[in-house]
Amino acid sequence: MRVVRPTAELFDDALDVLRASDEAVYGDTDWTADGLREEWDDLDLEHDAWLVEVDGRIAGVAHLLEVKGGRVIGDAYVHPELTGLGVGSRLLDLLEQRAHELEPQWPDGERVVLQMAHLVGDDRAPLLFAGAGYERARSYFRMVTDLREPTPQPRWPEGTRLRPLDPDRDGAALHDAELEAFANEWGYSPIGYEEWRDRVFGRAGFDASLVPVVWAGDEVVAFSRNYPKRMGDWGFIGTLGVRPAWRRRGLGLALLHESFRRFRRTGETTVALGVDVENPTGATRLYERAGMRVLWQADVWTKELRAGD
């Protein structure tokens, strides 16, 4: 077993591991060459990415994605033909070691965990995580819908209106709406406007015309941050939020229908999103009402690196 860093020459081998890992569980994959290339472009490959080689073949891939509040978030994949050789354990060790190197970035006084996930259906993964001291924390669905069927006309509540998103003019108002809409969501870590702006509007492929923003007067009350072909051959609804005072008025469903219509205009035939299975606002039921179905489930596991004060 040998640990190496990602290189252009090993790109196709790494992509093969990611795709084979997905396909072994649900028969398809989210991973595309563009998706992996974007991920590697965002990473410090010399410090935050690893490939494990077994007998000259790439058997495992791991990325440390970000430090988000008290969560150090990573991911790891093992080729299904090369399990049982200790590759998964080695990847977890590498991620934990790197997480401790990043201790200067940990927020003062907060509990800090290393967070990982696996697709439900891989029976080895829960045993690996539990054996390494992780505890299951949450579950997420990837949901999809087919856009080749007609999409209903959105119905907007009285007193609201759409207007085209201008990032320079509307960015601060959109940021304020997101902070309020997600304040009580599990795992949400608020960040300052400038960092948020760079992450949202600076993401590769960002297209403001795909983002419906709902206003009431001078306030953003609901929004859906959408992206073209991110992590899969589909349009992606990245963040859909409604301010608490405006919930249960049909805005969520209207935003979904509006998003579907915008994606259809760009030629997309499928739209996907991710949702917390335990979302307190009942988001999963909303997405089902809009015609979406569960493609796969991922369980999130965490390992405590430092107890909080």
C-alpha positions as CSV (number, residue, x, y, z in Angstrom):
1,M,0.0,0.0,0.0
2,R,1.3,3.4,-1.0
3,V,-0.1,6.9,-0.4
4,V,0.4,9.4,-3.3
5,R,-1.0,12.9,-4.1
6,P,-3.4,13.5,-7.0
7,T,-1.9,14.3,-10.3
8,A,-3.2,14.9,-13.8
9,E,-1.8,11.5,-14.8
10,L,-3.8,9.8,-12.0
11,F,-7.0,11.7,-12.7
12,D,-8.8,9.0,-14.7
13,D,-7.8,6.3,-12.1
14,A,-9.2,8.5,-9.3
15,L,-12.5,9.1,-11.2
16,D,-12.8,5.4,-11.8
17,V,-12.7,4.8,-8.0
18,L,-15.3,7.4,-7.3
19,R,-17.7,6.2,-10.0
20,A,-17.2,2.5,-9.2
21,S,-17.9,3.2,-5.5
22,D,-21.3,4.8,-6.3
23,E,-22.2,2.2,-9.0
24,A,-21.6,-0.7,-6.6
25,V,-24.4,0.8,-4.3
26,Y,-27.1,2.2,-6.5
27,G,-26.1,1.3,-10.1
28,D,-25.2,4.8,-11.2
29,T,-23.0,7.7,-10.2
30,D,-23.1,11.4,-9.6
31,W,-19.4,11.8,-10.5
32,T,-18.3,13.4,-13.8
33,A,-14.9,14.4,-15.0
34,D,-16.0,18.1,-14.7
35,G,-17.2,17.5,-11.1
36,L,-13.9,15.9,-10.0
37,R,-11.9,18.6,-11.8
38,E,-13.8,21.3,-10.0
39,E,-13.3,19.6,-6.7
40,W,-9.6,19.3,-7.2
41,D,-9.4,22.9,-8.4
42,D,-10.9,24.0,-5.1
43,L,-8.5,21.8,-2.9
44,D,-4.9,22.2,-1.8
45,L,-3.9,18.9,-3.4
46,E,-0.5,18.8,-1.6
47,H,-2.2,18.8,1.8
48,D,-5.9,17.9,1.5
49,A,-6.2,15.1,-1.0
50,W,-4.8,11.5,-1.0
51,L,-4.8,8.5,-3.3
52,V,-4.0,5.1,-1.9
53,E,-2.3,2.7,-4.3
54,V,-2.4,-1.1,-3.9
55,D,-0.1,-3.2,-6.1
56,G,0.2,-0.3,-8.6
57,R,-3.6,0.3,-8.8
58,I,-5.5,3.3,-7.3
59,A,-7.7,1.7,-4.7
60,G,-8.9,4.7,-2.6
61,V,-9.4,8.4,-2.8
62,A,-9.9,10.9,0.1
63,H,-10.5,14.7,0.2
64,L,-10.6,17.1,3.1
65,L,-13.2,19.5,1.9
66,E,-13.4,22.3,4.5
67,V,-13.5,23.4,8.1
68,K,-17.0,24.7,8.6
69,G,-17.5,26.0,12.2
70,G,-16.9,23.0,14.5
71,R,-17.0,20.5,11.6
72,V,-14.0,19.3,9.6
73,I,-15.6,17.8,6.6
74,G,-14.0,15.1,4.4
75,D,-15.0,12.3,2.1
76,A,-13.4,9.0,1.2
77,Y,-14.0,6.2,-1.4
78,V,-12.7,2.7,-1.9
79,H,-12.9,0.8,-5.1
80,P,-15.4,-2.1,-4.6
81,E,-13.0,-4.6,-6.1
82,L,-10.3,-3.7,-3.5
83,T,-12.1,-3.7,-0.2
84,G,-11.0,-5.7,2.8
85,L,-7.3,-4.6,2.4
86,G,-7.3,-1.8,4.9
87,V,-7.6,1.0,2.4
88,G,-10.6,2.6,4.1
89,S,-8.9,2.6,7.5
90,R,-5.8,4.2,6.0
91,L,-7.9,7.0,4.4
92,L,-9.7,7.7,7.7
93,D,-6.3,7.9,9.5
94,L,-5.0,10.4,6.9
95,L,-8.0,12.6,7.2
96,E,-7.9,12.6,11.0
97,Q,-4.2,13.4,11.0
98,R,-4.8,16.3,8.6
99,A,-7.8,17.6,10.7
100,H,-5.5,17.9,13.7
101,E,-3.0,19.8,11.7
102,L,-5.7,22.3,11.0
103,E,-6.4,22.9,14.7
104,P,-5.4,26.6,14.4
105,Q,-8.6,27.0,12.3
106,W,-10.9,25.4,14.9
107,P,-13.3,27.8,16.5
108,D,-12.3,28.7,20.0
109,G,-14.2,26.8,22.7
110,E,-16.4,24.8,20.4
111,R,-16.8,21.1,20.1
112,V,-15.0,19.9,17.0
113,V,-15.8,16.8,15.0
114,L,-14.5,15.1,11.8
115,Q,-17.5,14.5,9.6
116,M,-17.8,11.9,6.9
117,A,-20.6,10.1,5.0
118,H,-21.3,7.0,3.0
119,L,-24.0,5.8,0.7
120,V,-26.6,3.5,2.4
121,G,-26.3,0.1,0.9
122,D,-22.6,-0.4,1.5
123,D,-22.8,-2.7,4.5
124,R,-19.0,-2.5,5.2
125,A,-19.0,1.3,5.7
126,P,-21.0,1.5,9.0
127,L,-18.6,-1.2,10.5
128,L,-15.6,0.8,9.3
129,F,-16.8,4.1,10.8
130,A,-18.0,2.6,14.1
131,G,-14.8,0.7,14.5
132,A,-12.8,4.0,14.1
133,G,-14.8,5.8,16.8
134,Y,-17.4,7.5,14.7
135,E,-21.1,7.9,15.6
136,R,-24.0,8.2,13.0
137,A,-25.3,11.7,13.2
138,R,-27.7,12.3,10.3
139,S,-29.1,11.0,7.0
140,Y,-29.5,12.8,3.7
141,F,-31.4,12.0,0.5
142,R,-30.4,12.9,-3.0
143,M,-33.7,13.5,-4.8
144,V,-34.2,13.9,-8.6
145,T,-37.0,14.7,-11.0
146,D,-37.5,14.4,-14.8
147,L,-38.1,17.7,-16.5
148,R,-39.4,16.1,-19.7
149,E,-42.9,16.3,-18.3
150,P,-44.7,19.7,-18.2
151,T,-44.1,21.8,-15.1
152,P,-47.0,23.6,-13.4
153,Q,-47.1,27.4,-13.5
154,P,-45.7,28.7,-10.1
155,R,-48.3,30.4,-7.9
156,W,-46.9,33.3,-5.9
157,P,-48.5,34.5,-2.7
158,E,-50.1,38.0,-2.7
159,G,-47.6,40.7,-1.9
160,T,-44.6,38.9,-3.4
161,R,-42.8,39.3,-6.7
162,L,-39.8,38.0,-8.6
163,R,-37.1,40.2,-10.0
164,P,-33.9,39.2,-11.8
165,L,-31.0,38.7,-9.5
166,D,-28.2,41.3,-9.6
167,P,-25.4,39.9,-7.4
168,D,-23.9,43.3,-6.7
169,R,-27.2,45.0,-5.9
170,D,-29.0,42.0,-4.2
171,G,-26.2,40.0,-2.6
172,A,-26.4,41.4,0.9
173,A,-30.2,41.0,1.0
174,L,-29.9,37.4,-0.2
175,H,-27.3,36.7,2.4
176,D,-29.5,38.1,5.2
177,A,-32.4,35.9,4.0
178,E,-30.3,32.8,4.0
179,L,-29.0,33.4,7.5
180,E,-32.5,33.7,8.9
181,A,-33.9,30.8,6.8
182,F,-31.3,28.3,7.9
183,A,-30.5,29.5,11.5
184,N,-32.0,26.4,13.0
185,E,-30.8,23.8,10.4
186,W,-28.6,21.0,11.6
187,G,-25.0,21.7,10.6
188,Y,-25.5,25.2,9.3
189,S,-22.5,27.4,10.0
190,P,-23.1,31.1,9.2
191,I,-20.3,33.0,7.5
192,G,-19.7,36.7,6.9
193,Y,-21.0,38.3,3.7
194,E,-17.7,38.7,1.8
195,E,-16.8,35.0,2.2
196,W,-20.4,34.0,1.4
197,R,-20.4,36.2,-1.7
198,D,-17.2,34.6,-3.0
199,R,-18.5,31.1,-2.4
200,V,-21.9,31.7,-3.9
201,F,-21.3,34.0,-6.8
202,G,-17.7,32.9,-7.5
203,R,-18.6,29.2,-7.9
204,A,-17.7,27.8,-11.3
205,G,-20.7,27.9,-13.6
206,F,-22.8,30.3,-11.5
207,D,-25.6,31.7,-13.6
208,A,-27.7,34.4,-11.9
209,S,-30.6,33.8,-14.4
210,L,-31.1,30.3,-12.8
211,V,-31.7,31.8,-9.3
212,P,-35.3,32.8,-8.5
213,V,-35.4,35.4,-5.7
214,V,-38.8,36.4,-4.2
215,W,-39.2,39.8,-2.7
216,A,-41.8,41.5,-0.5
217,G,-41.1,45.2,-0.6
218,D,-37.4,45.6,-0.1
219,E,-36.9,42.3,1.7
220,V,-35.9,38.9,0.2
221,V,-38.4,36.4,1.6
222,A,-37.5,33.3,-0.3
223,F,-34.9,32.0,-2.9
224,S,-33.5,29.0,-4.6
225,R,-29.7,29.1,-5.4
226,N,-29.4,26.8,-8.5
227,Y,-26.4,25.6,-10.4
228,P,-26.0,23.9,-13.8
229,K,-24.6,20.4,-13.9
230,R,-22.9,20.3,-10.5
231,M,-22.0,16.7,-9.3
232,G,-24.0,14.8,-11.9
233,D,-25.5,15.2,-15.3
234,W,-28.3,17.4,-14.1
235,G,-29.2,20.9,-12.9
236,F,-28.7,21.2,-9.1
237,I,-30.8,23.1,-6.6
238,G,-28.1,24.0,-4.1
239,T,-30.0,25.9,-1.4
240,L,-33.8,26.6,-1.2
241,G,-34.9,28.8,1.6
242,V,-37.9,30.6,2.9
243,R,-37.9,33.0,5.8
244,P,-39.8,31.7,8.8
245,A,-42.5,34.4,8.7
246,W,-43.3,33.5,5.1
247,R,-43.5,29.7,5.4
248,R,-46.7,27.6,4.7
249,R,-47.8,30.0,2.0
250,G,-46.7,27.9,-1.0
251,L,-43.4,29.6,-1.6
252,G,-41.4,26.5,-1.5
253,L,-43.5,24.7,-4.1
254,A,-43.6,27.8,-6.3
255,L,-39.8,28.1,-6.1
256,L,-39.4,24.5,-7.2
257,H,-41.7,24.9,-10.1
258,E,-40.0,28.1,-11.1
259,S,-36.6,26.4,-10.8
260,F,-37.7,23.5,-13.0
261,R,-38.9,25.9,-15.6
262,R,-35.6,27.8,-15.7
263,F,-33.6,24.6,-16.0
264,R,-35.8,23.4,-18.8
265,R,-35.1,26.6,-20.7
266,T,-31.3,25.8,-20.6
267,G,-31.9,22.3,-21.9
268,E,-31.7,20.3,-18.7
269,T,-33.7,17.1,-18.5
270,T,-33.1,16.3,-14.9
271,V,-32.9,18.3,-11.7
272,A,-31.4,17.1,-8.3
273,L,-31.0,18.4,-4.8
274,G,-29.9,17.2,-1.4
275,V,-32.1,17.2,1.7
276,D,-31.7,16.4,5.4
277,V,-34.0,13.4,6.1
278,E,-34.9,14.9,9.5
279,N,-35.4,18.5,8.2
280,P,-37.8,20.1,10.7
281,T,-39.7,22.1,7.9
282,G,-40.9,18.9,6.2
283,A,-38.8,19.6,3.1
284,T,-38.8,16.0,1.9
285,R,-42.6,15.9,1.7
286,L,-42.5,19.2,-0.2
287,Y,-40.1,17.8,-2.8
288,E,-42.2,14.7,-3.2
289,R,-45.3,16.9,-3.9
290,A,-43.2,18.5,-6.6
291,G,-42.7,15.2,-8.2
292,M,-39.2,14.4,-7.0
293,R,-38.0,10.9,-5.9
294,V,-35.2,9.6,-3.7
295,L,-32.2,8.4,-5.8
296,W,-30.0,7.5,-2.9
297,Q,-29.5,8.0,0.9
298,A,-26.2,8.9,2.6
299,D,-25.6,8.6,6.3
300,V,-23.4,11.2,8.0
301,W,-21.0,10.0,10.7
302,T,-18.9,12.2,13.1
303,K,-15.9,11.6,15.3
304,E,-15.2,14.0,18.2
305,L,-11.7,15.6,17.9
306,R,-12.2,18.0,20.8
307,A,-14.9,18.5,23.4
308,G,-16.4,21.9,23.7
309,D,-15.9,24.1,26.8
